[in-house]
Amino acid sequence: MNTPTAYFPEFGGRGDTLGARRTRRAFQLCVASCVIFTGLLWFSENYLRHDRAEVLYQRAVTLDAPSARVLLRQAVELDQAQSAYPDARYLEALAERVEHDEVLTYLEEAYSHDSRNPTLAIRYGCALLRRAQASEARDRFREAAQHAPQNALPLYLEAAATPWLENGGEDRLTESLALVAKANGGGHPVVFPQPSWPEDLPRTGWWYAELRKQAIRESCELLIQYTMRVTADARRALESGQVHNWDTWLKTLETKGMRIASAPQGGVAAARCGLLIQESAIHHRRRIAEADERDVEALNQKLANIEEARAELAAFEAELEPRVASMLANRQLPMRVAGYSLAALFVVFVGAATAGRAVRVTRNQWTITHSLPGIAIPLATGVALFATLMAMSVLTRWPQGGGEAAVFTQYVWALILIAASVFGVVYPGLLLPSAQEAASRRMNDIPLSADETLAAARTCRRQACVGLARRYYGLLLGATLCGVCMWIVGHRILTQLYPWDLRLMRTGLSMEEFALVEQMLSRLL
């Protein structure tokens, strides 16, 4: 034991060092338990809940294509090595992210493992048709129609493939238009394929919406290509004066466009495709009406309405990217606050620990009993951080990221953190007596002169102040770390997601998108 310290019990001399050590270890164990529990919860859900291939698949679908491809290739290899019946989802997801020249290969392999899946049959057929393999594509679309008879999309796609068959011509075009009319008359909705996605992950986030649009565009490209083929033939027939049944056929095409635009869960991608098909068909119907000297006012009004609707959709899509970027930045606010708070307190704690080494703080200083504020303020700060982060998580889910409320909450927390940190500087001086007071109490008990006793008291008090500040900042850092862990677990319980799963969080943009499309279609009907 340091002899001068033993002279001054107020500064840690003659204290219960073993008891102080047990208390210190207990607090450290409590903090470590919070951190370990949070880490184990995340690790078990992401790595122990599923086999390795499924873990790679779930991680990959939330990443951009270059990073996802690496994980999905590993998932496919593991799945094929371990299972006699490979999972087609992994191959389908990989086909969504590879280069164009590899798409057909992976879709073909996925289809071989799950040939009764209508979604996979449609996507495989689209890939075949883009490679000019119209006959094989038509077969896939027919199989999709057999397995999903309540879906009009396979018939529309079969019609799109028909003109490109060998020995194609006017008969093939008529056959394809008959298929379109059959699909229109069936009354079934147009259900587009959805992206490969794990059942455990929510389908309400921005990233899933992006993948959904990509899957819809695969079919829409072919439907538009077919429309261009039909309208080109209509234009040639009009120029040669052989109109025949073209007005009826184009009206069939117009009806198809409206049904595609109103596809359930089709959103803006399907609406834009359907409007383009309608516009092309109505434009050529107007030319036929003008040639027959019929009234075209109704057709002109339809074209004006479609043009207005397309402008609305284009404006929505133009605003979408900056809105998503702003929303993701707002969603990162709680994580930034948590990270900056822990980093700042860690720096302060390291500074206090370094100062303790400089003044040679010993374990005797750990025996000084904390006052009630010295314990309550760090614990209250940890609770305040938990409440602040939860409030931010809620506010950033509001439209416009919570606006001024989220910023105000951030500033309130900054003031709390600064106040708690400043208190650690003045706290030892409030708790410990002055060196003069301690020296006067021990003047008759210490075999030293008055000046030597005062110098020893000042040395011990300096050590006690730095040691007490270090302990206070350790409490503050530990309580803050526990607050962050509580927030992570609470966020997971309330939203089924961790705070860093930004791409999977509900944005509300999909609901806004569907509402816009519904409103637009109500004006066109």
Kinemage of the C-alpha trace (Angstrom):
@kinemage 1
@onewidth
@group {chain A} dominant
@subgroup {mainchain}
@vectorlist {calphas} color= white
{ca met a 1} P 0.000 0.000 0.000
{ca asn a 2} L 1.189 3.507 -0.804
{ca thr a 3} L 2.179 4.960 2.595
{ca pro a 4} L 1.073 8.573 2.079
{ca thr a 5} L -2.338 7.374 0.874
{ca ala a 6} L -2.761 5.346 4.035
{ca tyr a 7} L -2.580 8.575 5.991
{ca phe a 8} L -5.766 9.865 4.323
{ca pro a 9} L -8.803 7.516 4.321
{ca glu a 10} L -10.786 10.273 2.592
{ca phe a 11} L -8.622 9.730 -0.488
{ca gly a 12} L -8.738 5.937 -0.493
{ca gly a 13} L -6.386 4.893 2.256
{ca arg a 14} L -7.169 1.813 4.356
{ca gly a 15} L -10.222 0.955 2.190
{ca asp a 16} L -11.716 -2.404 1.194
{ca thr a 17} L -9.774 -2.990 -2.016
{ca leu a 18} L -11.145 -6.509 -2.469
{ca gly a 19} L -14.740 -5.331 -2.119
{ca ala a 20} L -14.102 -2.454 -4.506
{ca arg a 21} L -12.609 -4.872 -7.004
{ca arg a 22} L -15.642 -7.160 -6.755
{ca thr a 23} L -17.986 -4.231 -7.348
{ca arg a 24} L -15.943 -3.104 -10.329
{ca arg a 25} L -15.905 -6.588 -11.826
{ca ala a 26} L -19.648 -6.937 -11.308
{ca phe a 27} L -20.337 -3.758 -13.258
{ca gln a 28} L -17.954 -4.780 -16.028
{ca leu a 29} L -19.670 -8.168 -16.195
{ca cys a 30} L -23.068 -6.477 -16.453
{ca val a 31} L -21.914 -4.321 -19.368
{ca ala a 32} L -20.208 -7.262 -21.037
{ca ser a 33} L -23.398 -9.322 -20.639
{ca cys a 34} L -25.435 -6.657 -22.452
{ca val a 35} L -22.927 -6.501 -25.297
{ca ile a 36} L -22.555 -10.284 -25.531
{ca phe a 37} L -26.326 -10.854 -25.447
{ca thr a 38} L -26.860 -8.343 -28.254
{ca gly a 39} L -24.038 -9.825 -30.290
{ca leu a 40} L -25.256 -13.385 -29.757
{ca leu a 41} L -28.796 -12.409 -30.690
{ca trp a 42} L -27.618 -10.954 -33.984
{ca phe a 43} L -25.192 -13.829 -34.631
{ca ser a 44} L -27.716 -16.553 -33.875
{ca glu a 45} L -30.366 -15.007 -36.113
{ca asn a 46} L -27.985 -14.457 -38.991
{ca tyr a 47} L -25.726 -17.506 -38.784
{ca leu a 48} L -27.312 -20.208 -36.592
{ca arg a 49} L -30.962 -19.968 -37.592
{ca his a 50} L -30.386 -21.308 -41.103
{ca asp a 51} L -27.828 -23.426 -42.888
{ca arg a 52} L -24.843 -21.766 -44.505
{ca ala a 53} L -26.332 -21.600 -48.017
{ca glu a 54} L -29.493 -19.871 -46.759
{ca val a 55} L -27.409 -17.433 -44.713
{ca leu a 56} L -25.430 -16.456 -47.797
{ca tyr a 57} L -28.650 -16.126 -49.795
{ca gln a 58} L -30.304 -13.845 -47.248
{ca arg a 59} L -27.235 -11.656 -47.017
{ca ala a 60} L -26.851 -11.478 -50.794
{ca val a 61} L -30.348 -10.311 -51.677
{ca thr a 62} L -29.844 -7.107 -49.668
{ca leu a 63} L -26.595 -6.185 -51.456
{ca asp a 64} L -25.793 -4.589 -54.787
{ca ala a 65} L -25.263 -6.942 -57.719
{ca pro a 66} L -21.415 -7.167 -57.709
{ca ser a 67} L -21.244 -8.083 -54.026
{ca ala a 68} L -24.336 -10.281 -54.168
{ca arg a 69} L -22.990 -12.376 -57.047
{ca val a 70} L -20.043 -13.579 -54.964
{ca leu a 71} L -22.240 -14.731 -52.072
{ca leu a 72} L -24.861 -16.303 -54.316
{ca arg a 73} L -22.298 -18.336 -56.227
{ca gln a 74} L -21.090 -19.701 -52.893
{ca ala a 75} L -24.681 -20.430 -51.837
{ca val a 76} L -25.344 -22.322 -55.080
{ca glu a 77} L -22.166 -24.378 -54.726
{ca leu a 78} L -22.907 -25.265 -51.081
{ca asp a 79} L -26.532 -26.119 -51.813
{ca gln a 80} L -25.694 -28.349 -54.751
{ca ala a 81} L -22.982 -30.104 -52.748
{ca gln a 82} L -25.210 -30.734 -49.728
{ca ser a 83} L -28.664 -31.326 -51.201
{ca ala a 84} L -29.995 -33.853 -53.658
{ca tyr a 85} L -32.657 -31.322 -54.646
{ca pro a 86} L -30.975 -27.932 -55.085
{ca asp a 87} L -32.972 -24.845 -54.207
{ca ala a 88} L -34.030 -22.979 -57.343
{ca arg a 89} L -34.319 -19.706 -55.414
{ca tyr a 90} L -30.550 -19.342 -55.220
{ca leu a 91} L -30.151 -19.819 -58.956
{ca glu a 92} L -33.013 -17.437 -59.706
{ca ala a 93} L -31.500 -14.774 -57.434
{ca leu a 94} L -28.130 -15.252 -59.086
{ca ala a 95} L -29.739 -14.895 -62.527
{ca glu a 96} L -31.164 -11.544 -61.429
{ca arg a 97} L -27.672 -10.215 -60.720
{ca val a 98} L -25.279 -11.741 -63.257
{ca glu a 99} L -24.265 -10.235 -66.583
{ca his a 100} L -26.725 -10.528 -69.466
{ca asp a 101} L -24.881 -13.363 -71.199
{ca glu a 102} L -25.177 -15.584 -68.086
{ca val a 103} L -28.838 -14.988 -67.235
{ca leu a 104} L -30.234 -17.700 -69.481
{ca thr a 105} L -27.818 -20.321 -68.140
{ca tyr a 106} L -28.838 -19.877 -64.515
{ca leu a 107} L -32.547 -19.566 -65.266
{ca glu a 108} L -32.414 -22.771 -67.285
{ca glu a 109} L -30.761 -24.576 -64.373
{ca ala a 110} L -33.238 -23.104 -61.877
{ca tyr a 111} L -36.142 -24.144 -64.088
{ca ser a 112} L -34.822 -27.686 -64.291
{ca his a 113} L -35.100 -27.916 -60.482
{ca asp a 114} L -38.542 -26.263 -60.210
{ca ser a 115} L -40.388 -26.649 -63.502
{ca arg a 116} L -43.823 -26.238 -61.917
{ca asn a 117} L -43.089 -22.730 -60.699
{ca pro a 118} L -45.069 -20.319 -62.941
{ca thr a 119} L -42.999 -17.306 -61.904
{ca leu a 120} L -39.794 -19.090 -62.839
{ca ala a 121} L -41.333 -20.289 -66.101
{ca ile a 122} L -42.274 -16.720 -67.045
{ca arg a 123} L -38.828 -15.341 -66.264
{ca tyr a 124} L -37.131 -18.191 -68.103
{ca gly a 125} L -39.426 -17.675 -71.087
{ca cys a 126} L -38.632 -13.949 -71.148
{ca ala a 127} L -34.911 -14.714 -71.164
{ca leu a 128} L -35.413 -17.167 -74.038
{ca leu a 129} L -37.420 -14.676 -76.065
{ca arg a 130} L -34.774 -11.990 -75.600
{ca arg a 131} L -32.331 -14.498 -77.097
{ca ala a 132} L -34.644 -14.972 -80.107
{ca gln a 133} L -35.636 -18.495 -79.011
{ca ala a 134} L -39.334 -17.827 -79.575
{ca ser a 135} L -40.503 -21.440 -79.807
{ca glu a 136} L -38.962 -22.467 -76.491
{ca ala a 137} L -40.194 -19.233 -74.902
{ca arg a 138} L -43.760 -19.936 -76.042
{ca asp a 139} L -43.593 -23.384 -74.453
{ca arg a 140} L -42.512 -21.867 -71.140
{ca phe a 141} L -45.327 -19.329 -71.240
{ca arg a 142} L -47.851 -22.064 -71.955
{ca glu a 143} L -46.553 -24.051 -68.988
{ca ala a 144} L -46.825 -20.957 -66.800
{ca ala a 145} L -50.448 -20.524 -67.930
{ca gln a 146} L -51.192 -24.137 -66.964
{ca his a 147} L -49.738 -23.710 -63.477
{ca ala a 148} L -51.242 -20.230 -62.968
{ca pro a 149} L -54.533 -20.189 -64.909
{ca gln a 150} L -55.775 -17.104 -63.007
{ca asn a 151} L -52.973 -14.952 -64.407
{ca ala a 152} L -53.371 -13.189 -67.770
{ca leu a 153} L -49.649 -12.398 -68.138
{ca pro a 154} L -48.582 -15.778 -69.591
{ca leu a 155} L -51.123 -15.379 -72.407
{ca tyr a 156} L -49.921 -11.865 -73.174
{ca leu a 157} L -46.332 -13.101 -73.268
{ca glu a 158} L -47.263 -16.075 -75.451
{ca ala a 159} L -48.858 -13.592 -77.817
{ca ala a 160} L -45.645 -11.556 -77.737
{ca ala a 161} L -43.619 -14.629 -78.723
{ca thr a 162} L -45.945 -15.821 -81.490
{ca pro a 163} L -45.001 -13.336 -84.267
{ca trp a 164} L -41.343 -14.312 -83.888
{ca leu a 165} L -41.903 -18.015 -84.512
{ca glu a 166} L -40.517 -19.612 -87.638
{ca asn a 167} L -42.738 -19.213 -90.700
{ca gly a 168} L -44.201 -16.128 -89.098
{ca gly a 169} L -46.345 -13.701 -91.014
{ca glu a 170} L -49.818 -12.214 -91.023
{ca asp a 171} L -51.309 -15.479 -89.793
{ca arg a 172} L -48.954 -15.481 -86.812
{ca leu a 173} L -49.849 -11.876 -86.044
{ca thr a 174} L -53.563 -12.691 -86.195
{ca glu a 175} L -52.977 -15.682 -83.938
{ca ser a 176} L -51.153 -13.511 -81.424
{ca leu a 177} L -53.913 -10.892 -81.404
{ca ala a 178} L -56.434 -13.665 -80.804
{ca leu a 179} L -54.419 -14.661 -77.736
{ca val a 180} L -54.500 -11.058 -76.533
{ca ala a 181} L -58.258 -10.967 -76.992
{ca lys a 182} L -58.572 -14.255 -75.103
{ca ala a 183} L -56.557 -12.853 -72.213
{ca asn a 184} L -58.647 -9.683 -72.204
{ca gly a 185} L -61.878 -11.643 -72.191
{ca gly a 186} L -60.758 -13.988 -69.407
{ca gly a 187} L -61.019 -11.202 -66.851
{ca his a 188} L -58.048 -12.474 -64.868
{ca pro a 189} L -55.589 -9.937 -63.435
{ca val a 190} L -52.094 -9.405 -64.796
{ca val a 191} L -49.739 -10.680 -62.097
{ca phe a 192} L -46.087 -9.923 -62.761
{ca pro a 193} L -43.249 -12.083 -61.395
{ca gln a 194} L -41.783 -11.035 -58.076
{ca pro a 195} L -38.048 -11.179 -57.320
{ca ser a 196} L -36.440 -14.073 -55.514
{ca trp a 197} L -36.732 -13.134 -51.844
{ca pro a 198} L -36.456 -14.986 -48.490
{ca glu a 199} L -39.668 -15.509 -46.563
{ca asp a 200} L -38.036 -14.240 -43.361
{ca leu a 201} L -37.317 -10.779 -44.749
{ca pro a 202} L -39.993 -8.068 -45.069
{ca arg a 203} L -41.248 -7.050 -48.496
{ca thr a 204} L -42.054 -3.460 -47.563
{ca gly a 205} L -38.615 -1.885 -47.901
{ca trp a 206} L -37.063 0.203 -50.622
{ca trp a 207} L -34.672 -2.477 -51.844
{ca tyr a 208} L -37.395 -5.060 -52.417
{ca ala a 209} L -39.351 -2.437 -54.344
{ca glu a 210} L -36.332 -1.878 -56.607
{ca leu a 211} L -35.968 -5.598 -57.287
{ca arg a 212} L -39.705 -5.852 -57.931
{ca lys a 213} L -39.496 -3.119 -60.560
{ca gln a 214} L -36.577 -4.906 -62.196
{ca ala a 215} L -38.573 -8.160 -62.395
{ca ile a 216} L -41.586 -6.345 -63.854
{ca arg a 217} L -39.487 -4.596 -66.497
{ca glu a 218} L -38.284 -7.977 -67.793
{ca ser a 219} L -41.806 -8.769 -68.997
{ca cys a 220} L -42.711 -5.193 -69.917
{ca glu a 221} L -39.809 -4.902 -72.363
{ca leu a 222} L -41.187 -7.821 -74.369
{ca leu a 223} L -44.761 -6.562 -74.214
{ca ile a 224} L -43.642 -3.183 -75.524
{ca gln a 225} L -41.545 -4.838 -78.224
{ca tyr a 226} L -44.624 -6.785 -79.324
{ca thr a 227} L -46.669 -3.578 -79.367
{ca met a 228} L -44.106 -1.915 -81.622
{ca arg a 229} L -44.283 -4.910 -83.956
{ca val a 230} L -48.104 -4.744 -84.154
{ca thr a 231} L -48.276 -0.987 -84.627
{ca ala a 232} L -45.579 -1.134 -87.307
{ca asp a 233} L -47.745 -3.592 -89.259
{ca ala a 234} L -50.753 -1.351 -88.652
{ca arg a 235} L -48.866 1.626 -90.028
{ca arg a 236} L -47.871 -0.267 -93.167
{ca ala a 237} L -51.454 -1.442 -93.661
{ca leu a 238} L -52.729 2.095 -93.271
{ca glu a 239} L -50.222 3.453 -95.763
{ca ser a 240} L -51.276 0.818 -98.301
{ca gly a 241} L -54.965 1.478 -97.678
{ca gln a 242} L -55.640 -2.083 -96.421
{ca val a 243} L -57.162 -1.246 -93.044
{ca his a 244} L -59.467 -4.303 -92.756
{ca asn a 245} L -59.869 -5.266 -89.057
{ca trp a 246} L -57.056 -3.106 -87.709
{ca asp a 247} L -59.258 -0.792 -85.666
{ca thr a 248} L -60.668 -3.782 -83.785
{ca trp a 249} L -57.220 -5.267 -83.292
{ca leu a 250} L -55.793 -1.995 -82.050
{ca lys a 251} L -58.702 -1.633 -79.654
{ca thr a 252} L -57.833 -5.085 -78.318
{ca leu a 253} L -54.279 -3.858 -77.836
{ca glu a 254} L -55.577 -0.732 -76.073
{ca thr a 255} L -57.580 -2.863 -73.639
{ca lys a 256} L -54.501 -4.936 -72.966
{ca gly a 257} L -52.561 -1.764 -72.112
{ca met a 258} L -55.179 -0.680 -69.575
{ca arg a 259} L -55.194 -4.099 -67.921
{ca ile a 260} L -51.404 -4.124 -67.687
{ca ala a 261} L -51.380 -0.619 -66.213
{ca ser a 262} L -53.843 -1.716 -63.530
{ca ala a 263} L -51.910 -4.885 -62.622
{ca pro a 264} L -51.958 -5.611 -58.869
{ca gln a 265} L -48.650 -4.687 -57.250
{ca gly a 266} L -47.411 -3.549 -60.650
{ca gly a 267} L -46.790 0.017 -59.556
{ca val a 268} L -45.165 2.617 -61.764
{ca ala a 269} L -43.243 0.114 -63.896
{ca ala a 270} L -46.390 -1.705 -65.029
{ca ala a 271} L -48.351 1.548 -65.351
{ca arg a 272} L -45.775 3.105 -67.663
{ca cys a 273} L -45.745 -0.030 -69.818
{ca gly a 274} L -49.531 -0.142 -70.022
{ca leu a 275} L -49.816 3.557 -70.850
{ca leu a 276} L -47.241 3.269 -73.613
{ca ile a 277} L -49.163 0.350 -75.145
{ca gln a 278} L -52.408 2.305 -74.908
{ca glu a 279} L -50.871 5.409 -76.420
{ca ser a 280} L -49.427 3.491 -79.373
{ca ala a 281} L -52.726 1.734 -80.054
{ca ile a 282} L -54.856 4.892 -79.750
{ca his a 283} L -52.469 6.889 -81.921
{ca his a 284} L -52.913 4.433 -84.788
{ca arg a 285} L -56.643 4.162 -84.162
{ca arg a 286} L -56.820 7.931 -84.570
{ca arg a 287} L -55.009 7.713 -87.905
{ca ile a 288} L -57.530 5.116 -89.080
{ca ala a 289} L -60.420 7.298 -87.908
{ca glu a 290} L -58.968 10.308 -89.705
{ca ala a 291} L -58.621 8.272 -92.898
{ca asp a 292} L -62.291 7.260 -92.599
{ca glu a 293} L -63.218 10.866 -91.796
{ca arg a 294} L -64.709 9.915 -88.433
{ca asp a 295} L -64.764 12.041 -85.264
{ca val a 296} L -61.459 11.768 -83.386
{ca glu a 297} L -62.256 14.057 -80.436
{ca ala a 298} L -62.684 11.158 -77.999
{ca leu a 299} L -59.399 9.607 -79.102
{ca asn a 300} L -57.625 12.947 -78.779
{ca gln a 301} L -58.950 13.304 -75.250
{ca lys a 302} L -57.707 9.817 -74.393
{ca leu a 303} L -54.250 10.647 -75.723
{ca ala a 304} L -54.185 13.892 -73.731
{ca asn a 305} L -55.159 12.043 -70.557
{ca ile a 306} L -52.498 9.390 -71.155
{ca glu a 307} L -49.847 12.022 -71.801
{ca glu a 308} L -50.764 13.768 -68.556
{ca ala a 309} L -50.649 10.478 -66.649
{ca arg a 310} L -47.247 9.591 -68.085
{ca ala a 311} L -45.950 13.012 -67.075
{ca glu a 312} L -47.136 12.387 -63.499
{ca leu a 313} L -45.398 9.023 -63.392
{ca ala a 314} L -42.198 10.504 -64.813
{ca ala a 315} L -42.276 13.285 -62.195
{ca phe a 316} L -42.771 10.721 -59.411
{ca glu a 317} L -39.830 8.643 -60.619
{ca ala a 318} L -37.639 11.734 -60.994
{ca glu a 319} L -38.293 12.645 -57.349
{ca leu a 320} L -37.937 9.086 -56.107
{ca glu a 321} L -34.146 8.773 -56.031
{ca pro a 322} L -33.443 11.980 -54.035
{ca arg a 323} L -36.297 11.138 -51.676
{ca val a 324} L -34.899 7.670 -51.044
{ca ala a 325} L -31.411 9.100 -50.499
{ca ser a 326} L -32.781 11.639 -48.013
{ca met a 327} L -34.825 8.975 -46.243
{ca leu a 328} L -31.850 6.611 -45.914
{ca ala a 329} L -29.729 9.470 -44.559
{ca asn a 330} L -32.404 10.198 -41.942
{ca arg a 331} L -32.617 6.522 -41.022
{ca gln a 332} L -28.883 6.575 -40.318
{ca leu a 333} L -29.280 9.367 -37.748
{ca pro a 334} L -29.794 7.078 -34.695
{ca met a 335} L -26.757 4.988 -35.626
{ca arg a 336} L -24.633 8.096 -36.108
{ca val a 337} L -25.730 9.445 -32.733
{ca ala a 338} L -24.984 6.133 -31.026
{ca gly a 339} L -21.597 5.809 -32.726
{ca tyr a 340} L -20.496 9.384 -32.042
{ca ser a 341} L -21.626 9.172 -28.407
{ca leu a 342} L -19.685 5.974 -27.740
{ca ala a 343} L -16.638 7.297 -29.571
{ca ala a 344} L -16.660 10.589 -27.639
{ca leu a 345} L -17.056 8.888 -24.272
{ca phe a 346} L -14.376 6.355 -25.113
{ca val a 347} L -11.936 9.161 -25.923
{ca val a 348} L -12.802 10.898 -22.647
{ca phe a 349} L -12.386 7.650 -20.705
{ca val a 350} L -9.025 6.935 -22.339
{ca gly a 351} L -7.948 10.475 -21.506
{ca ala a 352} L -8.937 9.984 -17.858
{ca ala a 353} L -7.153 6.613 -17.748
{ca thr a 354} L -4.011 8.182 -19.246
{ca ala a 355} L -4.142 10.963 -16.671
{ca gly a 356} L -4.504 8.324 -13.976
{ca arg a 357} L -1.305 6.645 -15.100
{ca ala a 358} L 0.435 9.994 -15.176
{ca val a 359} L -0.411 10.760 -11.539
{ca arg a 360} L 0.093 7.118 -10.499
{ca val a 361} L -3.420 6.278 -9.410
{ca thr a 362} L -3.428 3.009 -7.482
{ca arg a 363} L -6.147 0.519 -6.653
{ca asn a 364} L -6.593 2.256 -3.324
{ca gln a 365} L -8.537 5.004 -5.072
{ca trp a 366} L -11.152 2.433 -6.173
{ca thr a 367} L -12.243 2.136 -2.527
{ca ile a 368} L -13.688 5.668 -2.481
{ca thr a 369} L -17.455 5.328 -2.283
{ca his a 370} L -19.431 7.004 -5.062
{ca ser a 371} L -22.097 9.508 -4.103
{ca leu a 372} L -25.664 9.038 -5.299
{ca pro a 373} L -25.280 11.560 -8.184
{ca gly a 374} L -22.065 9.833 -9.253
{ca ile a 375} L -24.045 6.630 -9.855
{ca ala a 376} L -27.424 8.025 -10.822
{ca ile a 377} L -26.199 10.416 -13.524
{ca pro a 378} L -24.347 7.759 -15.615
{ca leu a 379} L -27.267 5.349 -15.307
{ca ala a 380} L -29.774 8.076 -16.177
{ca thr a 381} L -27.611 8.997 -19.175
{ca gly a 382} L -27.734 5.415 -20.432
{ca val a 383} L -31.523 5.369 -20.076
{ca ala a 384} L -31.737 8.784 -21.784
{ca leu a 385} L -29.673 7.502 -24.707
{ca phe a 386} L -31.957 4.477 -25.062
{ca ala a 387} L -35.036 6.742 -25.042
{ca thr a 388} L -33.411 9.171 -27.475
{ca leu a 389} L -32.460 6.466 -29.956
{ca met a 390} L -35.899 4.881 -29.797
{ca ala a 391} L -37.518 8.286 -30.339
{ca met a 392} L -35.242 8.958 -33.315
{ca ser a 393} L -36.035 5.555 -34.773
{ca val a 394} L -39.738 6.376 -34.600
{ca leu a 395} L -39.381 9.943 -35.851
{ca thr a 396} L -37.251 8.994 -38.850
{ca arg a 397} L -40.028 6.646 -39.996
{ca trp a 398} L -42.372 9.597 -40.366
{ca pro a 399} L -42.765 11.422 -43.682
{ca gln a 400} L -39.813 13.739 -44.317
{ca gly a 401} L -37.821 11.899 -41.657
{ca gly a 402} L -39.609 13.432 -38.685
{ca gly a 403} L -38.678 16.976 -39.680
{ca glu a 404} L -37.690 19.313 -36.884
{ca ala a 405} L -38.623 16.788 -34.191
{ca ala a 406} L -35.740 14.459 -35.085
{ca val a 407} L -33.258 17.348 -35.183
{ca phe a 408} L -34.556 18.663 -31.853
{ca thr a 409} L -34.154 15.207 -30.280
{ca gln a 410} L -30.580 15.058 -31.527
{ca tyr a 411} L -29.760 18.421 -29.931
{ca val a 412} L -31.420 17.422 -26.655
{ca trp a 413} L -29.263 14.320 -26.481
{ca ala a 414} L -26.132 16.347 -27.268
{ca leu a 415} L -26.904 18.644 -24.319
{ca ile a 416} L -27.491 15.645 -22.037
{ca leu a 417} L -24.203 14.052 -23.075
{ca ile a 418} L -22.245 17.282 -22.647
{ca ala a 419} L -23.792 17.918 -19.227
{ca ala a 420} L -23.029 14.375 -18.063
{ca ser a 421} L -19.442 14.654 -19.318
{ca val a 422} L -18.853 18.071 -17.692
{ca phe a 423} L -20.211 16.762 -14.419
{ca gly a 424} L -17.420 14.203 -14.405
{ca val a 425} L -14.893 17.041 -14.238
{ca val a 426} L -16.451 18.728 -11.208
{ca tyr a 427} L -17.698 15.579 -9.542
{ca pro a 428} L -14.483 14.660 -7.648
{ca gly a 429} L -14.186 18.183 -6.259
{ca leu a 430} L -17.754 18.012 -4.941
{ca leu a 431} L -17.252 14.641 -3.275
{ca leu a 432} L -13.724 14.889 -1.842
{ca pro a 433} L -12.597 17.264 0.906
{ca ser a 434} L -9.849 19.784 0.214
{ca ala a 435} L -6.211 18.925 0.828
{ca gln a 436} L -6.003 21.482 3.656
{ca glu a 437} L -9.011 19.937 5.401
{ca ala a 438} L -7.649 16.409 5.103
{ca ala a 439} L -4.194 17.534 6.297
{ca ser a 440} L -5.639 19.318 9.325
{ca arg a 441} L -7.554 16.178 10.323
{ca arg a 442} L -4.379 14.056 10.268
{ca met a 443} L -1.891 16.613 11.538
{ca asn a 444} L -1.424 14.872 14.885
{ca asp a 445} L -1.486 11.337 13.467
{ca ile a 446} L 1.234 11.687 10.841
{ca pro a 447} L 4.945 11.843 11.783
{ca leu a 448} L 5.552 14.623 9.273
{ca ser a 449} L 5.878 18.358 9.377
{ca ala a 450} L 2.900 20.538 8.494
{ca asp a 451} L 4.263 21.343 5.061
{ca glu a 452} L 5.051 17.699 4.335
{ca thr a 453} L 1.597 16.636 5.505
{ca leu a 454} L -0.064 19.222 3.235
{ca ala a 455} L 2.093 18.135 0.265
{ca ala a 456} L 1.181 14.494 0.887
{ca ala a 457} L -2.496 15.434 1.154
{ca arg a 458} L -2.344 17.304 -2.148
{ca thr a 459} L -0.693 14.342 -3.863
{ca cys a 460} L -3.286 11.919 -2.492
{ca arg a 461} L -6.164 14.215 -3.410
{ca arg a 462} L -4.842 14.620 -6.948
{ca gln a 463} L -4.677 10.866 -7.324
{ca ala a 464} L -8.149 10.454 -5.813
{ca cys a 465} L -9.679 13.102 -8.089
{ca val a 466} L -8.249 11.582 -11.240
{ca gly a 467} L -9.118 8.062 -10.113
{ca leu a 468} L -12.660 9.071 -9.232
{ca ala a 469} L -13.102 10.846 -12.570
{ca arg a 470} L -11.823 7.786 -14.366
{ca arg a 471} L -14.322 5.598 -12.494
{ca tyr a 472} L -17.142 8.017 -13.257
{ca tyr a 473} L -16.365 8.053 -16.960
{ca gly a 474} L -16.110 4.275 -16.888
{ca leu a 475} L -19.608 4.151 -15.414
{ca leu a 476} L -20.820 6.635 -18.006
{ca leu a 477} L -19.294 4.700 -20.906
{ca gly a 478} L -20.634 1.382 -19.626
{ca ala a 479} L -24.135 2.737 -19.054
{ca thr a 480} L -24.125 4.335 -22.518
{ca leu a 481} L -22.999 1.072 -24.084
{ca cys a 482} L -25.832 -0.729 -22.305
{ca gly a 483} L -28.257 1.919 -23.582
{ca val a 484} L -27.117 1.309 -27.153
{ca cys a 485} L -27.503 -2.458 -26.728
{ca met a 486} L -30.988 -2.021 -25.276
{ca trp a 487} L -31.910 0.137 -28.262
{ca ile a 488} L -30.649 -2.461 -30.747
{ca val a 489} L -32.656 -5.221 -29.074
{ca gly a 490} L -35.724 -2.982 -28.700
{ca his a 491} L -35.541 -1.974 -32.353
{ca arg a 492} L -35.343 -5.633 -33.343
{ca ile a 493} L -38.382 -6.515 -31.228
{ca leu a 494} L -40.543 -3.652 -32.480
{ca thr a 495} L -39.652 -3.665 -36.189
{ca gln a 496} L -38.278 -7.198 -36.744
{ca leu a 497} L -35.147 -5.525 -38.122
{ca tyr a 498} L -31.840 -4.277 -36.772
{ca pro a 499} L -31.104 -0.545 -36.997
{ca trp a 500} L -28.540 -1.057 -39.749
{ca asp a 501} L -30.986 -2.944 -42.027
{ca leu a 502} L -31.800 0.325 -43.778
{ca arg a 503} L -32.709 -1.184 -47.142
{ca leu a 504} L -35.301 -3.455 -45.566
{ca met a 505} L -37.143 -0.822 -43.541
{ca arg a 506} L -40.597 0.315 -44.527
{ca thr a 507} L -40.458 3.580 -46.472
{ca gly a 508} L -44.091 4.209 -47.339
{ca leu a 509} L -43.050 5.021 -50.909
{ca ser a 510} L -44.591 1.834 -52.297
{ca met a 511} L -47.955 2.733 -50.807
{ca glu a 512} L -47.608 6.224 -52.234
{ca glu a 513} L -46.681 4.730 -55.605
{ca phe a 514} L -49.707 2.407 -55.688
{ca ala a 515} L -51.998 5.240 -54.585
{ca leu a 516} L -50.674 7.436 -57.411
{ca val a 517} L -51.245 4.685 -59.985
{ca glu a 518} L -54.758 4.008 -58.681
{ca gln a 519} L -55.641 7.687 -58.802
{ca met a 520} L -54.220 8.016 -62.303
{ca leu a 521} L -56.121 4.991 -63.592
{ca ser a 522} L -59.388 6.244 -62.105
{ca arg a 523} L -59.120 9.291 -64.366
{ca leu a 524} L -58.429 7.198 -67.461
{ca leu a 525} L -61.356 4.819 -67.077
